[in-house]
Amino acid sequence: MIVHNAVKLLLSATVTGLFVLHAGGWWSFSFLQQLEDIAYDARLNLTLPGTVDPRIVIVDIDERSLRAEGQWPWPRGRLATLVEQLFERYQVAVLGFDAVFAEPDSADRVFRALIQGPLGQDAQRRTELERLRRELDPDRRFAAALSGRPVVLGYFFNTRTSPDAEIQFGRLPNPIASIRDLGTNDTVLVEAVGYGANLPLLQDNARSGGFFNSPLVDQDGVFRRVPLLIRYRDYLYPQIALAVVRALLDDPPVELIMAAGYGADAHGRRLEALRFGGFTVPVDELGAVLVPYRGRQGSFPYVSAVEVLAGTADPRLLEGAIVLVGTTAAGLLDLRATPVQNVYPGVEVNANLIAGILDHNFRSRPAYSAGLEIVQLGIVGLLGALIGWLAPVWALLLTVAVAGALLGVNGYLWSAHALVAPLAAPLALLLVLYMLHTSYSFFIESRRERWITRLFGQYVPHEIVAEMSRRGERYSLEGESRQMTVLFSDIAGFTTLSERFEPRQLTQLMQCYLTPLTRIIHEHRGTIDKYIGDAIMAFWGAPLADPEHARHAVAAALAMARGLRALDDDFHARGWPPLRARTGVNSGMMSVGNMGSEFRVSYTVLGDAVNLASRLEGAAKQYGVEIVISEYTRELVPEYACRELDRVRVKGRTQPVVMFEPLGLASDLDAEQNAELIEYEKALRAYRRQDWNPAEAGFQRLRERQPDHRLYALYLERLATLRAEPPPVDWDGVFNLETK
């Protein structure tokens, strides 16, 4: 007992120590950061305002606009018209372009080509072309539209260190601060090595500019943080949302607030906030903020750019509004993965930032978050160590209570103080300690459960293993005979299908096929015997006795057919054809147990009843149905409506068997299905008594209703054959199946 207690203490101390190393930044576990991101996303989505903010309007270069006005980039003259319309007709307050205009208009390039070509060799023509170029220059017209108006142009920074990233083109706007304003050159900020900015003519006539890209994409590709400042050389440049708000306020100076805290530089200081025009925006050590998403796409009014150009937009939406020009068109690649939506317009990310600044609504990770996390981990580690000495119920209650306390405190800080406190690591530590201690107790104290799991865990669902353990019975892997039900299922047309796929694709397809069907079998208390290529073999009634083995097997077969249809949309999206399976089910006495050689054994079933199920699965193709069950299974499932398919003598078996197709629970069939079943049975009885005319008439009517059903066509073909070659008077209606 002393040894066990020492092991429990050592486990708690070791695991807690590893988590503390992560919290202090001495050792990083990427999965914990991923969990923290997931926890942040969950809190954010649970507390989204979900309202539309009318102060900020997005003029959308959408698919409709592209169809009407042509592909992007648009001529500068058209953009000039857009700007003029927004300010003169719609009286917007400020305008931001979530786009960069780095190259001259295409018309200017045409003039340059003419001047440099043969026409430009003549001095008079060259002079005339130069004059026309100046008079018709679309860039000058666009610049004139920008001049004197509160317009912010977008641009981007490169933060990578590759040679291409250091390329610089266009003109940057004026910076908002110098690195000297921070009082130190060691402050940790996002630093750019290159940029792509606007034509000097355009930037000089705009009010200001702001970068629209974010290098702080998390490792899962999600936009949670955006830097409001980026350092380039010795200057600081604003993000477009910050630049737009400053333009709205007539560009007040920005004060950089420094303080001590986590992420501080060599002098013990870090950037803590930006203050301008009465607004204070808290930032982290990189000068970044958590985007205060209001909701999913559509949290801000959208107006199509073509409506603004045509003058048909609703003036009530635009008058006095902050307007961002951006795009939701998929082809223009300004779509982002965000915590609130996997595909989210980048321009709306900037709209959320603007709203956050205006509303003083930014959640922040406190500078002391690392210390807070270490304290939480220490408390959880101490409480978690108690789990090893408690009974299972009390251990669970303590775990739930501590988890509830963590969630409650975290929720209070989130809601009342807009603080994003660490949550995932303390919860993960609590869960790990609970699992470690309960697992250790299980390993030491529950020998019977381990024995059962070792014997049967690889064959049967976990739920059945747990039930076997609770029952307290003795189980064996030695062979024995039992009344059971077995199921065989394979993919229709798999040989042809496999020829179309590369091996890797085929492996992926089989995984997508076998996984949900296996899950269905387990949910219906079935045991997977084996996978044989594309085939699944499963049985019911062992190792745990199941009085309703036939009902569970038939229910599983029907659920498998429905499950495959549910995969159609996913398979279509992957470019795969829909899959259908053929399934055979039979009940009877079987031998079950560990069988094989001295080199390899498996827990399986054998016997004539097993072979018959395999033959029934093969017969499904001939009758055009998905599921075939034997008469022996049919007797055990009276609550199911079944269609009698045929009386057959399968290959390798002299005794004939009646085959049925289960249609579902009798209580679930509608009036039309019941009527069809009654008419079918009437036609089948006429067929059996060699009354060909009513039989043919009945099958013909059924075929007219369902021309694609193979079963009705099959009986019409047989009737034609039997009319030509009448059977003997004592014909028993048995058909010999020659194929397997």
N, C-alpha and C positions, 0 to 999 in steps of 0.2 A: 504493500500500500504506500509506503514511504517513497519507493522508487516511482510509482505512478504519480504521486503528488509532485515530486520533483520534476518529472517530465512535463506535467501540465504547466508548472510555473515557468519552465524553460521555454515551452512553446509560446506562452503569452508574452514573455519578455522579448524573445527573438522577433516575433512578428511585429510587436509594437515598435521595437527598435528600427526595423526596416521601414515602417511607415513614417517614423520621425525623421529618418535620414532623407526620405523623399520630401517631406514638408519643409525641411531646412535647406533644401537645394543641394545637399551633399551627394545624393544618389537619386537618379530619376527613373521612375516607372511610368512609361508612356500610357499604360492602361489606366492608371489612376487619373492622369490628365484627361483621358477620354471620358472616364466616368464623371469627372467634374464638369466637363462640357455638357454631358447628357443631363446632369442635375441642373445646370444653369438653364438649359433649353426647356426643361420641364417646368421650372419655376416661372420662366418668362411666358411660356404659352398658357399657363394657368392664370396669369394676371394681366393678360393683354387687355387694353381698354376696349378694343373692338369697335371703336367709333371712327367716323370719317372726319378728318381735319380740313375744313374748307379754306383755311388761310393759305394753304400751299396747293397749287394746281400744277399738274403735269401735262404739258403739251406733248402729246405722244406721236412720234414718227412711227406709226403703227403700219400694219400690213395694208390697211385701207389707204393710208397716205402714200405708201410706196407704189401701190397700184395706180393711184391717180396722178402722182407727180414724178414718178420714175425712181430708179434705184438711188441709194445713198452712195456718195455724198451728192447733195443737191447743188445746183448752181447757186453761186453767192447772191445773185440778184433775187432769187426766190427766198433765200434766207433773209435778205434785207427787207423784202416785203413782209415776211413773218414778223420781224422785229418791229417794223413800222405799224403793222396791224395791232400788235399786242400793246404798244404804248399809245398810239394815237386813237385807235378805235375802241380798245378795251380798257385802257387806263390802268395797266398793271403797275404794281409798286416797284418790283425789281425782277430782273430776268437772269437766269443762269443757264448756260449751255453745258450739258453733260456730254460734251464732244470737243474734239480738238480740230482746228483748221490749220494744218501744218503745210499744205501745199497750195500754190496758186490755183485759181479757178481754171477749169479746162479751157475756157475761151481765151484766157491769157496765154496758155501754152500754145494754142493755135496761132495767135499773133506772133509769138516768138518764133515759131517754126517758119512762118511766112517771111519774117524779117531776115532770118538767117538763111533762107532759101534763095532761089534764083530771083524772085521779085525784089528782094532786098539789095541786090547788086546795083540797081538803079537808085541814085541818090534821091531823086524826086519821089519815087514810089516808096522808098524807105522812110522818108520824112512823113509822107501821108499815112503810112502804116503805123508809125510811131504815134501820130496824132490820134488816129482812130483807136489805137490801143489804150491811150490815156482816157479818151472820152467814153469808151465803152467798157472800161475795166470793171468787171463785176466786183472784184475785191475792194476797189475804191468805193463803190456804191454800198457794199456791205459795211465798210468802215464808216462811211458817212451815217448809216443807220445806227451804228453803235455809238457814235460820238455824242457826248453830252448826256448820255442816258445811263442809268444804273444797270449795266450789263456785265456779267461775270462770265469769262470764257474758261472752259476746262482745258486741262493738259495732264500729262502723266509724268511720273518719275520712274526711273529704273533704279532698283536697289540691288540687283544682282552684280556679281563681280566679273562676269564674262566680258570679253572684249566688246561685243556688240552692245552691252548695256551702257557703256561709257559714251556712246554716240549722243551728241547734243544737236538738236535742230530746233529752229524757231526762237522766239524771244520769251523769256520768263517774265511774269509780272513783277512788280516791286515786292520785295519781301516784307513781312510784317514786323520782323525783328532781326537783330544780329545775335550771333552766338555770344557776343560780349554782354548782351543784356541779361544773360543767365548768370553772369558773375563767375563762370568757370567754363573751361573748354572740355571738361571730362564728363559732362552730363550725358547719360545714355539716351539717345534719341534715334529714331529711324533715320538713317543717312542714305542719301541718293548718290549715285555715281554718274548718272546721265538723265536726260529728260527729252521729251517730245512735246514741244510747245507750239504756239500759234505763230502765224506770219507776223512779223514786226508791225506791219501796217494795221492789222486787226487788233493786236494786243495793245498798241499805243492808243487806239481810239476807244477801247473798252475801259470800263471803270477799274476793273481788276481781274484777277484770275485765281483759280483754285484747282489743285490736283484732284482727280476723281478716282484714281486707283488706290488700292490698299494692299501693301505688302504683308499685312498681318493676318493673312488667312490661316486659320487653324489647321492642324494636321489632318483633320477629316474633311477639309475643303470648305468649311462653313465660315461665312462672314459674321463674326460676332463683334470684333473690335475693328475700329478704323482710327488711324492716327490723324489728329487735327493739325499736326505740324510735321513737316519733314525737313531735315537739315540737308542743305546742299552747299558744300564748301563752308563759308562762315555765316550763312544766312538761313533764316527759318521762313518757310513758305506755308500758306494756309491750305487746308482742305477746302473743297468747293463749297460745302455747307457753311463753314466758318466765313468764307469770303462773301457768300450771298447775304448772310446776316449782317456782316459789317457794311456791305453796300447799302442794305436797308437802313442802317443807322448812320449813313454818311461817313463810313470808314473811321470809326474812333480808334485810337491807339490801343494796342494789346499789351497788357501788363502780365508778365510771367511770374507766377507765384511759386517760390521755392520753399521746400520744407525737408525735414529729415524723414526717413522711413525706408521700408524695404525697396531695394533697387537703387539705393543712393550711390552717388559717385564717390571718388576717393576722398572728397571733402565732407562726406556725410550728408549731402544734399541731393534732392531730386526734384524734378518738376512736379508740382502738385495740382496746379490749376491755371486756367487762363481767365483774365478779367478784362472786360471791355464793355463800354456803353451800358453799364449797370448790370451786366450779365457775368456770372462766375461759372465756369465750366470745369468740374473736377476731371483730371486726367491721370493716367498711370505713369509709371516711370519712363515709358516710351512716348509720352505725349498723346496717348490714345484713349479713346472712350469706348464703352460698350454701347452698341447701337440701340437706342430706345425704341424698338419696334412697337408700332401701335397695333399691328395685326397682319393678316395675310394681304396679298396684293389687292389693291383697291381701297387702302386706308386713306387715300387722298384722291380728290376728284381728277379724272382723266378727261382731256379734251383732245380729239384728233387734230393733228396739225393741218390736215386738209380743210377742216372746218374753220380754223383761224384764218387760213389763206383766203378762203371763200367768203369770210365775214359772216358765217352762219352759226358760229359758236354762241353759247348762251352768255351774254355780257354779265349776268348776275354772278356767274362762277368766277369770272376773271377780274372784274373791277376791284382794284386795290389788293390783288392777291400777289403772293410770291410765286413766280412761275419758273418751273424747270423744264427745259426742252430736253427730252431724252427719248428712248425707244424701248418698246416691248417686243419688237419684231425679232423672232428667233434667229433669223439670218444675220443680224447685226451684232450678235454675240455679246449683248450687254445684260445677260441673265446670270444671276448668282444663286448659290446655295446658301440659305439662311436658316436660323433656328425655327422660323415660323413657316417656312415653305421651301421646298427643295429647289424650285425654279422661281426666282424672284427678280424683278427688274432692278438693275443697278441704280437707275435714276430714283427709284422709290427708297432705296437705302439712304441716299442723300436727303430726300424729303424727310425721312424719319429723324435724321440728324438735325436738320433745321428746326423741326418741331420740338425736339428735345432741348435745343438751345433756348428757344423762345419760352418754353414752359419750365425751364430750370429742372428738367426731368431726366437726369442721368443717374443710373445706378453705378456704383464704383466699388472696386475691391479696396478695402482699407489698407493703408500703408503697413499696418500691424498684422496683416492677414496671416503671414507665416508664423508669427508668434502665437496667434489665436489658434491656428491649426495644430501646433505642437501641444498646446494646453489641452485642446479637445482630445487629441490622441492619447495623452497621458491619462486623462480621466477615463476614457473608454477602455484603455488597456487595463487599468486597475479593476474597473467594474467587470470587464470581460473575463478577467482571471477567475472571478467568483463562479462563472458558469460551470467550470470543471468540477465544482464541489456541490452543485445543486442537482436535484432530481430533474428529469427531462421537462416536466411541466413548469417548474419554477425557473429553470434556465430559459425556457422560451418566454415566460412572462417578463423576466428581467431584460432580455434582449429587446422585446417589444417596447418596454418602458423606456429604456435608454434611447432607442431609435426615435420614439415619440418625443422625448425631451430635445434631442438634436434637431429634429424637424421643427419643433415649436419655437426654439430659440432662433433658428435660422430664418424661419418664416417671419418672426417679429422683426429681426434686423432688416429683412428684405422689404417688408411692407411699411414699417414705421420710420426707418432711417435710410432706405434706399441703398443698403449695404449688401454686397454679395460676399457673404462669409463662406469659408470652406465647408463643404457638406459631404462630398463623395468619399473622401479619405476616411473620416471618422465612421461613416456608415459602413464602408467597406471593411474597415478594421473590426468593427463590431460583428459583422457577418462572418468574417474569416475566423475570428476567435470562437464564435458560436459553433461554426461548422467544424473547426479543429477539435474542440472539446467534445462535442457530441459524437464526432467520428471516432475519436480516441476511445470514448466510453463504449461506443458500439463495437470497436475492435476488441476491446478487452472483455467486456461483460456480456455481449450478445453472441455467444458461440453458435447457438442454433441458427440464428438469422444468417450468420456468415456461411454456415454449412449449406443452408438451402440456396443462398445466392451463388455459392461456388458451384453447386450442382446444376442449378436451373437458370441462373441469371442470364446466360447467353442465349437461352432458347425462348423465354417467355417474357411478357411485359412486366415492368417493375411492379405494377399494381397487383398482379397475380402472385409474384414472389412475396410481396408484403402480406397478402391474404394467406398464402401458404404458411408463412411464419406465424401469423396470428392463430391459425387453426390448431397448431400443436400436433399435427399428425406426422407420421413417418413417411418419407418419400424415398423412392429408389429409382436408379437409372437402369436397373435390370429389366429385361424384356418381359412384357405381360400383355394379355389380351384384354381389350376394352371395347365397349360400344362407343364409337366416336364418329366424327364427321371430318372429311378431308376436302380441301379445295385446291384445284389447279387453275392457274390463270396465266395467259400469255398475250402478247401484243398481236393483233390481227395485221397480217402483211409485214411482219418484222423483217423477213429476209430481203424483200424489196427495199424496205426503208433503210436497212443497214448499209446497203450498197451505195446510198446517196450521201452518207455522212463520213467525214473523216473520223479516225479513231477517237480523237479528243472530243469532238462534237458528240459522237455516239455515247461516250462515257458520261458526258454531261446530261444528255437526254435521258439515259437510263437512270441516273441519279434523280432527276426531276420526276421521273415516272415511278420509280420504286419507293421513294421516300414517302409520298402521301399515301400510297396504297398500303405500305407497311404500317403506317400510323393508323389507318382505318382498321386494319386487321387487329392491331393491338387494342384499339378502342373497343372492339367487339370481342375481347377476351380470347383472341386467337394466338396460336403459337406458330411462328415462322419456322418451317422445317428447313427450307433452303431456297436459294435463287439458282435457277438453271438457265443461264443466258438471260433471255427476256422473260422467263417464266418465274412465277412465284408458287411455291407449295407451302400450304399452311394447314394446320389441323386444330380441332377443338375437342376437349375432353381429357387432355393430359398436358402436363403432369397433374394439374388440379382437376378433379372430377367436375364435370359440368353437365347437369341434367338437361340443360337447354342448348346443348352443343349444336344441334341442327338449326335452331332458330337463330343463334348467334352467327353461324356460318352464312345462312341465307341473307340475313340483314347486312353482313359484311360485304357479300357479293353485290348486292344492290347499291350499297354505299360506295363501293369501288367504281361502279359504272357511273354514278353521279359525280364522284370525285374526278374522274377522267374528263368528263364534260366541263367541269369547273376549271380545268387547266387549259381549255381551248384558247382563251384570250391571251394568256401568258405565252403559250406556244406560238400563237400567231405573231405576237410581238417579237419573238425570237427568230421568226422565219421558219418555224418548224411546222410540220403538218399535225393536225389533231390526231390523237391516239385513241384507239378503241381496243378493248380487251375481250378475249373469249374466256369464259370461266365455266368450269365443271365442278359440281359438288355432289358428294355421295356420302351416305351414312351406312355404318355396319361395323362388324367386328374386325378389329385390326390389332396387329402386334405393335407395341410401342416401347421404346427404350433405346439405350445406347447400342448402336450396331455398327460394325465395321471390322477392321483388321487390327492387328497388334500395333500397327503404325498410326492408324487414324480411325477415330470413331465419331459418330454424330448421333444426336438424339432425334430419332425419326420414326416413321410408321411404315409398316409393310403389310401386304395382304391383298387378296382379290378385290376387296372393297376399295383399296387405294388405286389399283389398276383401273377399275371401272370409272372412278372420278377422272382419271387422265383421259380415258376414251370419250367420256362425255364432253370434256373440254374440246377435244378435237372435232366432235360432232356439231358443235355450235356453228362452225363456219358453214357446213352443208345446209343447215336450217335457217341461216340468216339471223340468228339471235345472239345476244351477248352472254346469256347465262343459261346453263342447262343443269337441272338437278334430277336425281333419280327418283323412282317411285318410293324408295326406302326413306329418302330425305323428305319427300312430299308428305308421307304419312305422319311425320313428326312436326310439321308446320301447318296445321289446319287453318291457322288464322291468315295465311297468305293466299291470295288469289293466284292460281297457276294455270297456265295454258298447257294442255297435254300436246306434246309435239309429235310423238310417234312411239310405236312399239318396235324395238330394234334388237338385233342380235349383234353385239359388238365383236370385233376381231379378237380371237383368243378366248371366247366365252360362249358356251352353248346355251346357257339359260338366257332367254330374252328379258329385256328390261324396258319399262315404260319411262320415257323421258318427259320432263316438264320444263316450262319456262316460267319462273316466278315473275309476277307483274307488280308485286307490292302487297301491302296489307289490304285485305278485302274491303275493309272499311274506308280505304283511301281512294278506291276506284270511283270514277264519276259515272254518270248514266251512259255516256257514249262508250266508255271502255267496257262496261258491263254488257251493253247490247252487242258489241263486237265479239266479246267472249262467248256469249250465248249462241250467236249465229255460227261462230267457228265450231263450237262443240256439236251443234246440230249437223253441220256439214261433215265433221269428222265421223259421227255415228253413221251417217249415210254411207260414207266411204267404207267403213268397217263391215257393213252388212252388204256390200257390193251393190248398193243402190246408186249407180253412177250419175244419173241425171240430176237428182236433187243435190248430190255431193258437188258435182261440177258447178251447178248454178250458185250454190252457197259460196264456194271458193272464188268463183268469178266475181260475185258481188263484193266480197272482201278485198279482192285484188284491185277492183276499180276504186275502192276507197283508199287503199294503200298500195299503189302500183309498185313501190320500191321494196315491199316486204317479200323477201325471198321465200318465206314459208308458204305463202299462198301460191306462188308460181310453182314451187316444188310439187305441191299436191295436184295442181292442174297438169303438170308434166306426167306425173305418175298415172293420173286418170287416163290420159291419152294412151299411155303404154298399156295399161290394164284393159282398155277397150280393145286395143289391137290384139293383145295376147291375154285373154281372160284367165284369172287364177282358178285353181280348183275350187270345188264347192265348199270344201272344209278349210278354206284359206283362213288363217288366224290373224291376218293383217300385220304380221311381223316382217320388218324390212331388215335385210342383212347389211350392216355397215362394214365395208371392206377396208376402209382407211382408218388409220389410227388418229 
